[in-house]
């Protein structure tokens, strides 16, 4: 019975809390191991369609290759002259934000011992394509604004849930990347 209870405490929301603690301890012991570099290669296919391949990542300059690369397709909707065969980049950004916020909420809930019954993140953003099409220098080509709604069901007290969602926003890598300016260089190969 004790072993079952230990196993239940170890996993919260499907997250191995013991392994998170071990990971954090190893990064404290060797901070260089916490340095990750992600990479991707995109190749244009046809029209608005392109394909991005993600083979691996680097941890402290050591390459870690996946057995099977991830392949992500992108296209534009009909209204923007694409074939609507895959999400466009702007929708992929919404997906990245939702995924990052979701894993931030779930991991930190697990570390706090908060069981989540259901988590839904709904996003919408407004884009004026005058900027993208080069028709107006006054209109930015990206999102004019984003709205994110987090719906989280849990038996935990409401103040703990609110604190968790606020905290998750401070540690979400994609949310941080969107809210704060990051160096970005585009160069010819």
N, C-alpha and C positions, 0 to 999 in steps of 0.2 A: 504493500500500500504506500509506503514512504517513497519508494522508487517512482511510482506513478505520479505522486504529488510533486516530486522533484522535476520530473519530465514535463508536467503541466506548467510549472513555474518557469522552466527553462525556455519554453516556447510561448511567446505572446504575439498574437496576430500572425502566426506563421513565421515569426522572426526568432532566431536562436539568440536570445539575450546574452547567454554565456559567451558565445562567439563574438558578439559585438564588444563585450567587455575585454576579451582577449585581444581583439583587433586594436582597440583603443590603447591597451597596455603596450602592445608591440610598437605602435606608432609613437607612444611616449618614450619608449626605450630607444627607438631608432627613428627620429623624425624624418630622415631622408626617405624612408619607405612610404611615407604618406604623400609623396610627390608623384602624382599621376599625370600622364599626358595622353589624351585621347586624340585619335586621328581618323580621318575619313577621306575617301577619294571619290569625287563625283565625275561622272562622264555624261555628256549630252547624248541623247539617243536620237530624237527627232522632234521637231516642232517645240512644244513646251515640255516634252517628256525628258527626264534625266534620271540617272541611276546612281546611287551612292553606295559604295562598298566599305564596310567596316571590318577590317581583318583582326585588329587587336588594339592593344594599348601598351604604354610604357609605364613601368613602376621604377622610379629612381634610375631612369635610363635603360632598364632591362626590358626588352621587348617580350610581351606575352601575346602569343598568337592563338586565335580561336581555331578549333578543328574545322568549323564551318563558318565562313564569314556571314555577317548580316548584310542583306541587300535591301535597300530602301528605295522605293520608286517615288517619283514626283511627277505631277502633271498639273495642268490648270483646268478649271471647270470650263464647260462650253461657253459661258458668257465671256470668258477671257481667251477664247479661241483655242483652248486645249481640247483633248479628247476625254477628259474627266475619267482617266483610267487609274488615277492614284491621287492621294491628297496633294494639295499644293504646298509650297514651302510655308506659307502663312498658317495653314492648318497644322503643319508639322511643328511649328513653333508653339501653337496652343497645346498640342500633344506633349511636347517636351516640358512645357510649364506644368501641365497637369500631372505628368508622371513624376517630375521632380518634387512637386509639392506633396503629392500622395506618399511617396517613399519617405519624405522628411517627416510627415505626420505619423505614418505607421511605425517607423523605426523609433522615433522619440516617444511615441505612446508605449511601445514595447519596453523601452528603457525605464519608463515611469510606472510600468505595471498596469497600464490602462488597456483594457480589452475593447476592441472596436467591433461592433456588430455589423456596421455598414458605413462605407465612406464613398461619397459621390462628389466629384468636383465638376462643376459646369462652368464653361468659359465662353465668352463672346468678346469680339473686338471689332472695331470699326476701321475700315481702310477706305480712303478716297484714292482711286486709281489714277486720278489726274497726276499725282506725284510719280507713280511707277511708270506711267506712259510718257513722262517728260513734258506734260502739258502745262504744268504750273510749278514754278520754283517756290511758291508760297505754301504748297501742300507737301508735307513729308510723304515719302513713298511707303513708309511702314504704318503700323497701327497708330491711329490718333489716340485711342484709349483702349484699355482692356478691363473687363469686368470678370471677376472670379467669385463663384459662390461655392462654399464648402458646406456640405451637409454630412454631419457625422453623428451616427447613432451609437451610444454607449451607455452602460450603466453607471459610468463615472459622473461625479457632480459637474454641473454646467460650468462652474468657474474653472475647474481643471481642464475641461475640454476647450474653453475659450483661451486659456493660457497656453495649452498645447498648440493650438492653431496659430496663435500669435508667434510663439517661439519657432514653429516650423518655418514660418516665413523668413526668419532671420538666418536659417541654416540651409535653405533650399538653394542649390547652386544655380539653377536656371532663373529663379526669381531674383537672386542677387545679380546675375549677369544682365538681366533686363533693367533692374532699378539703378544699377551703378555703371558708370562708364568703364569699359575695359579696353585696353590697347588692342587694336585690330589693324593688321597690315595686309594689304592685297598687293602682290607683286607678280610680274610676268615671269614664267618659268623659262 
